[in-house]
Amino acid sequence: MVAIKKIPRKNPQLETILDSIADGVFTINLDREITSFNRSAERITGVKCEQALGQKCFDVFHANICQGRCAMEKTLKTGKSIIDLPVSILNIRGKTVPISVSTAVLKNDKGETVGGVETFRDLSDIEDMRRELGRQYCFDDIISKNHEIVKLFGVLPDIAQSASTVLIQGASGTGKELFARAIHNCSARAKGPYVAINCGALPAALLESELFGYCRGAFTDAKADKPGRFARARGGTLFLDEIGDLPLSMQVKLLRVLQEGEYEPLGATKPLKSDARIIAATNRDLATLMAEGKFREDLYYRINVIKLCLPSLAERREDIPLLVEHFINRFNVRTGKRIAGVSGEVLRLLMRYEFPGNIRELENIIEHAFVLCRATLITIEHLPADMQDKSASHADVPSSEDASCFKKAEARVILDTLKKYGNHRGNTARELGIDKATLWRKMKRLGIKNL
């Protein structure tokens, strides 16, 4: 730290006011030298006021925006304030501290700019809570508070570490491939390839060559050997999506791979060993297909070793706000925008929408809104036209119906958390990020009694 430049304090009353504020506050002159530094600024940075006074602000904060994107610099140049900009600084111990900053210019009695003021809030506790919630409600890229999905989170590591074939059932857009990838990523085969194929997207003849590959000369256009998906997935995982659409002729050949652990590329003279774990998925009822003679019973029992059933988004409405936040964060990173969230009207509409396309449809809705939204909040006019029509048609729906959606979602989260902690209210409140008194009031309002 360079020699301290003494800058006299001129207003004891103002110092007392600033020192009583929970947020950090400092001011600078036009030479970018710190002229005041309150107690909260000392606490957050670890730098004493006497050390900070007279220093250049970038020498004290070492923020990730100091070089080239300084918020204070931008405010002094444009005269426009900046509100709640997320920033990371280094405290005196070299630890990264997440903060949000707001800036404004300081002017004298003549209206001349004489410096700037910046307030900043320590977000460490919020970030810690966000990470804790992330650990509780996330598994790989899967995000959910739904009790059925959270139960799956508990067994997915065991499923991943096994070598057993997995069958994932769920409607289109419920995240079947996310679960397949999560199982692969947490397995002993994680360093191996993850290969996926949609069994319903290709005709039987082409599907066979895609799965098993072919040898040179197997047919007229086979100018060279081509490895199939089984070969490409060697040492890893092969994901067979929409296996319920697999033609019967291909079902026989797949059954042989599962039974014998080997397959024959088209035109080959000897079989090759298979070394790929199979994860299959379907949005169809395989039991009904078996009864109709469209799916082989022996293949069903080969792939149905471990079965995961994924609920639709309409069955896990408590996840909608969580998923909305997740997609907003994702598209903020992708587009460089800073959209904070959705309006209450939008969230109410989403909470009562049936989502025939499930999570994929919700993601598309948020992406559509990002294209049109120029503000910091997604409102009804940013939604797809058909969603706007639904909003208009529900304009006369009583507000009690909207509130019911939220109450059910909130009650489900509280009940699941109470059950997790054996009805211990203290632990439940701690996990939900509220105090015990607030939890008690919510339980009373929602009619939740002790389990």
N, C-alpha and C positions, 0 to 999 in steps of 0.2 A: 504494500500500500504506500503510495507516495505521500509526501509531507502534507499535513492537514492545512487547508486554507481556512482561516477563521472568518466566519460569516455571522455577524451579530444577529441575535434574535430580537425582533422589535415588538412583538405583540404577545405578551404572556397569556392574555385571555384566549387568543386564537390557538396558541400552543396547547392550552388546557382542553379546548374543544377537540382539537385534532387527536390528542392523546387518548381521548375517551372513545374514539371510534374503533370498531373491531377490524375494519379494513385498513390495510396499509395505505398511507398517503405521503407523497413527497412532491416538492415543487422544484423547478429548475429556472435559471435565468437564460438569457439568449445565448450564453456561451455553453449551454448544456451542463452547467454546474449545479449540483444539488444545493438548494437554499433552505429547505426544511425537510424533516424526516421524522414521522411520528413513531410512537412506541410500537404500534402493530407492525409497522415497516421493519423495526428492529427485530421483533419476534419472528417474522416470516423469513427475513433474509439472514438473521444472525449477526448483522452488522450494526454496531452502535451508532447512534446519531452523530457523535463527535467524529467518528471515522468517516461517515458518509458526507457530512457537510463539506462543500468545496470540491468534491470529487465529480468527475463526469459520470452521468447516470449509467453508461454502459460498463464502466469499471466496477460498479457496485453490483449490478444485476446479472451480467453475463447471460442475457436472455437469448432465446433462439431466434429473435427477430431484430436483435441489435444491429446486425450487419445487413443493411440494405432494406429492411422492412420495418424500421422503428416506428411504433405507433405514435410516440410523442413527436418525432420528427415530422411525420405526415400531418399531424394536427397543427403544428407550428407553421407549416407551409401552406396548408389549405384553410386554416381557421375553423375546420369542422371537427367536432368531437367524435371520439370513437367509444363505443359502449360494449363492455363485456367481451373483449377479444381474448380467446384462449391462448395462453403463452406458457412456456416453461422457462424457469430461471434456475441458476445454481446458487444455493445458499453458501454461507461462509465455510461450511464443512464439505463442499463439493457435491452435495446431494441435489438431485433435480427436484424442483418443487413446481407442481402445476398451479397456475394462477389464472385469473381473468382480470384484464386491465381495462380501465376507462380513462380517457384523456380529455383535457380541455385547455384552452389558452387562458392566460392571465393577462389582464389589461389594467393600465393605470387610469387615473381620473380623466385623462384626456382621450381615452379610448385606444391608446397605443399598446401594442402587444409587448409585454415585458418578460414573458416566460410562459411556462406551462405547469399544469398540475396533473398528476396521475394518481388514481386510486387503484388498488389491486387487492383481490380476495384470494385467500389460500383455498385451493380446491382439493387438497390432499385427502381430507376425510371423505369427500364426495367420490373421488377417484377410487379410494380404497373400498368404499361401499359398492361402487359399480363393478369393481373387479370381483368382490365377494359374491355379488349377485350373479355375475358371469359364471363363476365357478359352480354356483348352485343350479343355475338354469341353463347351462350350456354343456354340450358334449360335442367336441370337434366344431363343426359349423351348425349344429342343431341347437335351436333356441326354443325353450318351452318352460312354462310353469304348470302345464297340465299334468295332473297326477299320474295318468297312464304313461305319458312320455317320460316323466321324471323317474317312474319305476323302471322304465327301459334303460335310462341312464345308469341305474345301479347294476344292471346285469350285462350291459354292452361290453365292458372290459373282459368279462369272463367269456362271453361269446366270441369276442375278437381273438382271444388267446387260444381258443379251441381250433381244431381243423375241420369241424363239422360244416356240412352244407346248410345254408340259411335260406329260408323263404320269407320274403317280405310282402305282405298284402296291404293294399291301401288304394284309395281312389287316385286318379291322375292329379298330380300337383301336391300330394301330401308329403313329399320329401323322401321317397323310397331310395333314390340314388344317394341322397345325403347320408342316409343310414348305412348304405352299402360302403360308401367311401370312408365313413367313420370306423366301421368294422375293419376295413383294410388298413387304415392309418394306425390303428391301435393293435394290430396283430404282429406276429413275428415276421410276416411277409411285407411289412410296411415299406421296406427298401426295394422290394420287387415291383414289377409293373402292375398298374390297375388298368384293366381293359374292359370296356363296356360295349355291348351290342344290343340293339333293339330287335327282338325276335319277330316282331310283327311288321317291321318296316321293309323286309326284303322277301322276294319270292323264294320258294323252297330250294330251287336249283342254285341260286346265287347265295342263299343263306348257308348251304352246305360248304361251298368253297370259302366263304367268309369265316366260318367256324373252324374248319379243318385244314384249309389251304389246299394247294394242288402242286403236282410235280410237272416239270417241263414235259410237254408232249401229251399231257392228259387230254387235251382237246386242241382244236385247230389254233386258237389264239394263245395257247399256253407256251410262250416263248422262253420262260424261265420259271424256276421254282418260286412259289409265293407262299409264305407262312401264313397260317390262319390265326384266328384270335386265340385258340388254345396254345399255339406255339408262342405267340407274342406275350401271353400271360404266364409263361413258365416262371416259376418261383414267386408268383404274385397271386392276384385275384382276378377272376373272370366274372363280370356282372352280366347276367342274362336278363335283360329288362323285358317286360311283357311276355313272359314265358308261356302264358295262357294262350297266346296267338301262334305258338309253334306248330307247324304242320305235323300231322301224325307220322309221316315218313321220317321227319327229322327227330321226332320224339324217340323213335326206336334207336337211332344212332347216338343220340345224347345219352340214352339209358345205358348203352354199352360202355360209353366213356366213364360213367359214374360207377358201373359195376366192375369193369375190368381195369380201369385206370389207364386206358390206351385208346388211340384213335388212328384212323388211316386217312391221310390226305388223298385227294382225288388223283388217281394214276399211280399211287404208291404200291410197292410190292411187299412191304412189311409195315406193321403198325408202329406207331411212335408212343412213347410213354407220356402220359399227361401229368403235369406238375403244376396245376392251377387250382386254387380253392374256388368253389362255385358258390356264388350268391345269386339267387333268382328273385325276381319280383313280378308281381302281377296286379292288375286292377280288376281282375275278373274272379268270379267264384269258381275255383277249380273243382269243388265237390259237384257243382251243377254241371260243369263241363264233363266230368267223369260219368255222371248219370246219363248224359246225352251221347256218350261215346266219342267225345271230342278231345278227351285228354286221358292218357294211359294211367291206369291205377298204379301200376308198378313204378312208373316214373314219379308220380305224385309222392309216393312214400319214400322214394330216394331223395327227393329235394326237400321234403317236409321233415327234416331232422330237427331243426330249430325254426320256429315260426314266430315272426313279429307281425302284429296287426297294428296299423297306424290309423288313428282316428282322423276324420275329416276336420277341416278348420272350423266348420260350424259346430263341431262337438268339442272344440277347445277354444271357445271364444275368449277365455282369459288370456290367451296368448296374443290376441290381436294387437293390443297396445305395445306389447314387447316387440312383436315383429315389425310393426310400423316404425318404431324407434330404430330397430336394427337396419331396416331398408333405407331409412333417411340417412343414417350414419354412412352406410355403404355408398349411396349416391352422392352425398356431400363430398366424399373422398374422390369419387370417380369424376364428378363434374366441377369440383372446385367451388361449389356454392356453399352457403352457410344457412341452410333452412333449419329452423329450430324445431319444427313439429307440424302437427295438423290442428286445425281449429276444432273446438268442441263439437260443432255441427258435423264436421267430417268424421270425427271419431264415433259420434253417435250413429251415423249412417253405416259406418263400417261394422260397428258392433251388432247391428241387427241384419246386416246383409248375409245371404246364405252362402256365398262363395262357391258356386258350382265348380270353379277352377281351382279351389283351395289356395294354398300358400302361393303358388305360381301366379294366380290371378291377383292376389294382394300385391305381390311384388310388381306386377305389370301396372297396376293402378298407381302405385307410388312413383314408378318410373315416368308414367304419363304426366303426373302432376309436376314432377321435376322439370320436364321440358317446358311447361307453361308458366310455372311459378317464378316471378321475378322478385318477390318479397321474401320475408323470412318465415312466413306461415302459409301452409297449404290450406286453401279454402275450397268451398264447393265448386267454384268456377274452374278450378284447376283439374277437376276429375274428368274421366271420360264421359261423353255425352249420355250414355245409357245410365251411368251412375247419377248424373245430375237429374235425369228424368225420374229416377227412383226417389231422389231427395224431394223433388216437387210433389210426387204422388203421396209421400209420407208427411207432407207439410201439416196435415190436420191430425196426425197421430198424437194422442195425448202424451205429454212429457213423462207421465208415470211409466209408459211403456219403455221409453228410452232409459229411464232410471233403473228399471227392472233388469236390463241387460248388464248394467254396471254392477248392480247389487249382487247378481248371481255370480259374476266373475270375481268380485271382491270376496264374497262368501266362500267360494271354492278355494281361493288361495289361502284364506285364513284357516279353513277346515283342514286342508292338506298339511299346512305347517303345524297346526295343533297336533294332528295325528303323528307327524314326523317326530315331534318332541314329547310324545306321551302326555299331551294336554298341559305341558308346562308353559304357563303364560309368559314368564320372563324370557325364556329362550325363544318362544314364538315371536314376541315383540321385537327382540333383538334382531332376529333374522329378517323381519319385515321392515326394520328400520324405523320403528315407532316406539313410544314409551308404553308402559303397561296400562296406564290410565286410558290412553288413546285406544289401545287394543280392546279394553273392557267396554268402552263406549261403542266401538264398532260392532263388537259381538252382541251387545244389547240391541243396537239399532237393526242389525241383520237377523236377530232372533236365534243366534248361535248359543247353544248351551254346552256345558261341559260334556266331553265325549264319554 
